Amino acid sequence: MKPTLAAWVFVAPALIVLLVFFGLPVFSALLLSLTDFDLYALADWRNLRFVGLGNYSELLQMPIFWKSLGNTFYFVIVGVPLSISVSLGAALLLNAPATRFRAFFRTALFAPVVTTLVAVAVIWRYLFHTSYGLVNWALGYLGIPAVDWLGDPHWAMPTIILLAVWKNFGYNMVIFLAGLQAIPQDLYEAARIDGASRRRQFLHITLPMLGPVLMVVGVITVAGYFQLFAEPYVMTRGDPLQSTVSVLYFMFEEGFRWWNLGRASAVAFLLFLIILAVTAAMMRFGRRKGMV
């Protein structure tokens, strides 16, 4: 058997699985986004009509779509740098020579990643409850007035961002910790001999050596944060005043509340194009800076 043919034989099962469980659903959703598939078409296929790019043009004229897009970008722009900073800070602390019980702290900080998001969101909803939440109780003990965390449009999204950062930073922390442990210690010893401070060591050794890791973590985090759904669905249902409606939450409402499945599929592909454009821009920036 020729090597090329043998390679295709071994790869074929994986390709078939990808085609059946990924390729066909994506292609079907793309076709669905070009139709007016709704509850009537679900009952009788003869009610299905081809509308071309009509769903996409309607979305671009809907204020709620732009509102959800703005909320999602707000979540990404604030949440991603905060999440990466907290992850890197925790990794630096765990990698410090003076740190004791590293295995325990590594496990404890990673624990939120493996907890159920819905259960965590429910707990956080009660923690930030206006009347009997633990957070407002602590603020009252300090003499600070209670805050309507999930009922005030100015505080609802920041609260969700805090939940997302707490829930996900442990995953990036483990990746950063692996990257830090791969940096040769000879570089730090040479820098200390030359009189470099810890700040200069961090800026001129740690960050440059973590460049590829930062790029990977950044792309993964951005792609994940653009898919915000469970947190606002459990904690706020998109309120108050639609300040926590994300693109995925809007897609869910269109598809499974109003049964505009064609328009919901169009939302999914628009979000895919946005994520693709943002990650491509990040990869291009990384190549220019030598991070990839």
C-alpha positions as CSV (number, residue, x, y, z in Angstrom):
1,M,0.0,0.0,0.0
2,K,1.4,3.4,-0.9
3,P,2.1,5.8,2.0
4,T,-0.3,8.4,0.7
5,L,-3.1,5.9,0.4
6,A,-2.3,4.4,3.9
7,A,-2.5,7.9,5.4
8,W,-5.9,8.5,3.9
9,V,-7.1,5.2,5.2
10,F,-6.1,6.1,8.7
11,V,-7.5,9.6,8.5
12,A,-10.7,8.6,6.9
13,P,-12.6,7.7,10.1
14,A,-11.9,11.1,11.7
15,L,-12.8,12.9,8.4
16,I,-16.1,11.0,8.2
17,V,-16.9,11.9,11.8
18,L,-16.1,15.6,11.2
19,L,-18.2,15.5,8.0
20,V,-21.2,13.9,9.6
21,F,-21.2,15.7,12.9
22,F,-19.8,19.1,11.9
23,G,-19.8,19.6,8.2
24,L,-23.3,18.6,7.4
25,P,-24.9,20.5,10.4
26,V,-23.0,23.6,9.5
27,F,-24.0,23.4,5.8
28,S,-27.6,22.7,6.8
29,A,-27.6,25.7,9.1
30,L,-26.2,27.9,6.3
31,L,-29.0,26.8,4.0
32,L,-31.5,27.4,6.8
33,S,-30.2,31.0,7.2
34,L,-31.3,31.6,3.5
35,T,-34.9,30.6,4.2
36,D,-37.8,31.9,6.3
37,F,-37.9,28.7,8.3
38,D,-40.4,29.2,11.2
39,L,-43.1,27.3,13.2
40,Y,-45.3,27.1,10.1
41,A,-42.5,25.6,8.0
42,L,-41.8,23.2,10.8
43,A,-45.4,22.0,10.6
44,D,-45.5,21.9,6.8
45,W,-42.4,22.1,4.6
46,R,-44.6,23.6,1.8
47,N,-44.6,26.9,3.9
48,L,-40.8,27.1,3.6
49,R,-39.6,29.9,1.3
50,F,-36.1,30.8,0.0
51,V,-35.4,34.5,1.0
52,G,-31.7,34.6,0.1
53,L,-29.9,37.3,2.2
54,G,-33.2,38.6,3.5
55,N,-32.5,37.4,7.0
56,Y,-29.1,39.1,7.1
57,S,-30.5,42.4,5.8
58,E,-33.3,42.3,8.4
59,L,-30.9,41.6,11.2
60,L,-28.8,44.7,10.3
61,Q,-31.9,46.8,10.5
62,M,-32.9,45.5,14.0
63,P,-31.9,47.7,17.0
64,I,-31.9,44.7,19.3
65,F,-29.3,43.0,17.2
66,W,-27.0,46.0,17.4
67,K,-27.7,46.2,21.1
68,S,-26.7,42.6,21.6
69,L,-23.6,43.0,19.5
70,G,-22.6,46.1,21.6
71,N,-23.2,44.2,24.8
72,T,-21.1,41.3,23.5
73,F,-18.2,43.5,22.5
74,Y,-18.4,45.2,25.9
75,F,-18.2,41.9,27.6
76,V,-15.2,40.8,25.4
77,I,-13.3,44.1,25.6
78,V,-13.5,44.3,29.4
79,G,-13.6,40.6,30.2
80,V,-10.7,39.3,28.1
81,P,-7.9,41.5,29.3
82,L,-9.2,41.1,32.9
83,S,-9.3,37.3,32.6
84,I,-5.8,37.1,31.0
85,S,-4.4,39.5,33.7
86,V,-5.8,37.5,36.6
87,S,-4.7,34.2,35.0
88,L,-1.2,35.5,34.4
89,G,-1.0,36.9,37.9
90,A,-2.1,33.7,39.5
91,A,0.4,31.7,37.4
92,L,3.2,34.0,38.4
93,L,2.3,33.5,42.1
94,L,2.2,29.8,41.7
95,N,5.5,29.7,39.9
96,A,7.3,31.8,42.5
97,P,10.1,29.9,44.3
98,A,8.7,30.9,47.8
99,T,5.2,29.5,47.1
100,R,4.3,26.5,49.3
101,F,1.5,23.9,48.6
102,R,1.6,24.5,44.9
103,A,-0.4,21.4,44.0
104,F,-3.2,22.4,46.5
105,F,-3.5,26.0,45.2
106,R,-3.3,24.9,41.6
107,T,-6.2,22.5,42.2
108,A,-8.2,25.0,44.2
109,L,-7.8,27.7,41.6
110,F,-8.7,25.4,38.7
111,A,-11.8,24.0,40.5
112,P,-14.2,26.7,39.2
113,V,-13.4,25.6,35.6
114,V,-14.8,22.1,36.1
115,T,-17.9,23.2,38.1
116,T,-21.2,23.4,36.4
117,L,-21.8,26.9,34.9
118,V,-25.5,26.9,35.5
119,A,-25.1,26.0,39.2
120,V,-22.4,28.6,39.7
121,A,-24.6,31.3,38.0
122,V,-27.5,30.4,40.3
123,I,-25.3,30.8,43.4
124,W,-23.9,34.1,42.1
125,R,-27.4,35.4,41.5
126,Y,-28.2,34.8,45.2
127,L,-24.8,36.2,46.3
128,F,-25.5,39.5,44.5
129,H,-29.2,39.6,45.4
130,T,-30.2,43.2,46.3
131,S,-32.1,42.3,49.6
132,Y,-30.4,39.3,51.1
133,G,-27.3,38.7,49.0
134,L,-24.0,38.1,50.9
135,V,-22.2,40.9,48.9
136,N,-24.6,43.6,49.9
137,W,-24.6,42.3,53.5
138,A,-20.8,42.8,53.5
139,L,-21.2,46.3,52.0
140,G,-23.8,47.2,54.6
141,Y,-21.5,46.0,57.4
142,L,-18.9,48.5,56.0
143,G,-21.5,51.3,55.8
144,I,-21.8,51.2,52.1
145,P,-25.3,51.4,50.6
146,A,-26.7,48.3,48.9
147,V,-26.2,48.0,45.1
148,D,-28.8,46.5,42.8
149,W,-26.1,44.4,41.1
150,L,-28.4,42.5,38.6
151,G,-31.2,45.1,38.4
152,D,-29.2,48.2,37.5
153,P,-28.2,48.4,33.8
154,H,-24.9,49.9,34.9
155,W,-23.9,47.1,37.2
156,A,-25.5,44.0,35.6
157,M,-22.9,43.4,32.9
158,P,-19.9,44.1,35.2
159,T,-21.3,41.5,37.6
160,I,-21.6,38.9,34.8
161,I,-18.0,39.8,33.7
162,L,-16.8,39.1,37.3
163,L,-18.5,35.7,37.2
164,A,-17.0,34.8,33.8
165,V,-13.5,35.8,34.9
166,W,-13.8,33.8,38.2
167,K,-15.2,30.8,36.4
168,N,-12.6,30.7,33.6
169,F,-9.3,32.1,34.7
170,G,-8.1,28.8,36.1
171,Y,-7.9,27.3,32.6
172,N,-5.6,30.0,31.3
173,M,-3.7,29.9,34.5
174,V,-2.6,26.3,33.9
175,I,-1.5,27.2,30.4
176,F,0.5,30.2,31.6
177,L,2.0,28.1,34.4
178,A,3.3,25.6,31.8
179,G,4.7,28.5,29.7
180,L,6.5,30.0,32.7
181,Q,8.0,26.7,33.7
182,A,9.4,26.3,30.1
183,I,11.4,29.6,30.4
184,P,15.1,28.8,31.0
185,Q,16.2,30.0,34.4
186,D,19.6,30.9,33.0
187,L,18.0,34.1,31.5
188,Y,16.8,35.3,34.9
189,E,20.2,34.5,36.5
190,A,22.0,36.5,33.8
191,A,19.5,39.4,34.2
192,R,20.0,39.4,38.0
193,I,23.8,39.5,37.5
194,D,23.4,42.5,35.2
195,G,21.3,44.2,37.9
196,A,17.9,44.0,36.3
197,S,15.0,44.5,38.6
198,R,12.0,42.1,38.8
199,R,10.0,44.5,36.8
200,R,12.6,44.6,34.0
201,Q,12.9,40.8,34.1
202,F,9.1,40.5,33.7
203,L,9.0,43.0,30.8
204,H,12.1,41.9,28.9
205,I,12.2,38.1,29.7
206,T,8.9,36.8,30.9
207,L,6.5,38.6,28.5
208,P,8.6,38.0,25.3
209,M,9.1,34.4,26.2
210,L,5.4,34.0,26.8
211,G,4.5,35.6,23.5
212,P,3.2,32.4,21.7
213,V,1.4,31.3,24.9
214,L,-0.2,34.8,25.2
215,M,-1.4,34.5,21.6
216,V,-3.0,31.1,22.1
217,V,-4.6,32.1,25.4
218,G,-5.9,35.4,23.8
219,V,-7.4,33.6,20.8
220,I,-9.1,30.9,22.9
221,T,-10.4,33.5,25.4
222,V,-11.8,35.9,22.8
223,A,-13.5,33.1,20.9
224,G,-15.0,31.8,24.2
225,Y,-16.1,35.2,25.4
226,F,-17.9,36.0,22.2
227,Q,-20.1,33.0,22.9
228,L,-21.6,34.5,26.0
229,F,-25.0,32.9,26.8
230,A,-25.4,30.9,30.0
231,E,-24.5,33.7,32.4
232,P,-27.2,36.2,31.3
233,Y,-29.7,33.4,30.6
234,V,-29.5,32.2,34.2
235,M,-28.8,35.4,36.1
236,T,-30.7,38.2,34.3
237,R,-32.7,36.8,31.3
238,G,-31.1,39.6,29.3
239,D,-32.4,42.4,31.6
240,P,-32.4,45.0,32.9
241,L,-33.3,47.1,29.8
242,Q,-31.7,44.5,27.6
243,S,-28.3,45.5,29.0
244,T,-27.1,41.9,29.2
245,V,-28.5,40.5,25.9
246,S,-25.7,38.9,24.1
247,V,-25.6,37.8,20.5
248,L,-26.0,34.2,21.4
249,Y,-28.9,35.0,23.8
250,F,-30.6,37.0,21.0
251,M,-30.1,34.0,18.7
252,F,-31.7,31.7,21.3
253,E,-34.6,34.1,21.7
254,E,-35.1,34.2,17.9
255,G,-34.8,30.5,17.4
256,F,-36.5,28.9,20.4
257,R,-38.9,31.6,21.7
258,W,-40.1,33.2,18.5
259,W,-39.3,30.2,16.3
260,N,-37.6,32.3,13.6
261,L,-35.1,29.6,13.0
262,G,-33.9,31.0,9.6
263,R,-33.1,34.3,11.3
264,A,-31.4,32.6,14.2
265,S,-29.2,30.7,11.8
266,A,-28.2,34.0,10.2
267,V,-27.3,35.4,13.6
268,A,-25.0,32.3,14.2
269,F,-23.2,32.9,10.9
270,L,-22.8,36.6,11.5
271,L,-21.3,35.8,14.9
272,F,-19.0,33.3,13.2
273,L,-17.8,35.9,10.7
274,I,-17.2,38.4,13.6
275,I,-15.1,35.8,15.6
276,L,-13.2,34.8,12.4
277,A,-12.4,38.4,11.7
278,V,-11.3,39.2,15.2
279,T,-9.1,36.1,15.6
280,A,-7.6,36.6,12.1
281,A,-6.7,40.2,13.1
282,M,-5.1,38.9,16.3
283,M,-3.1,36.3,14.5
284,R,-1.9,38.9,12.0
285,F,-0.9,41.2,14.9
286,G,0.9,38.2,16.5
287,R,2.9,37.5,13.4
288,R,4.0,41.1,13.1
289,K,5.1,41.1,16.7
290,G,6.8,37.7,16.3
291,M,4.4,36.0,18.7
292,V,3.4,33.2,16.3
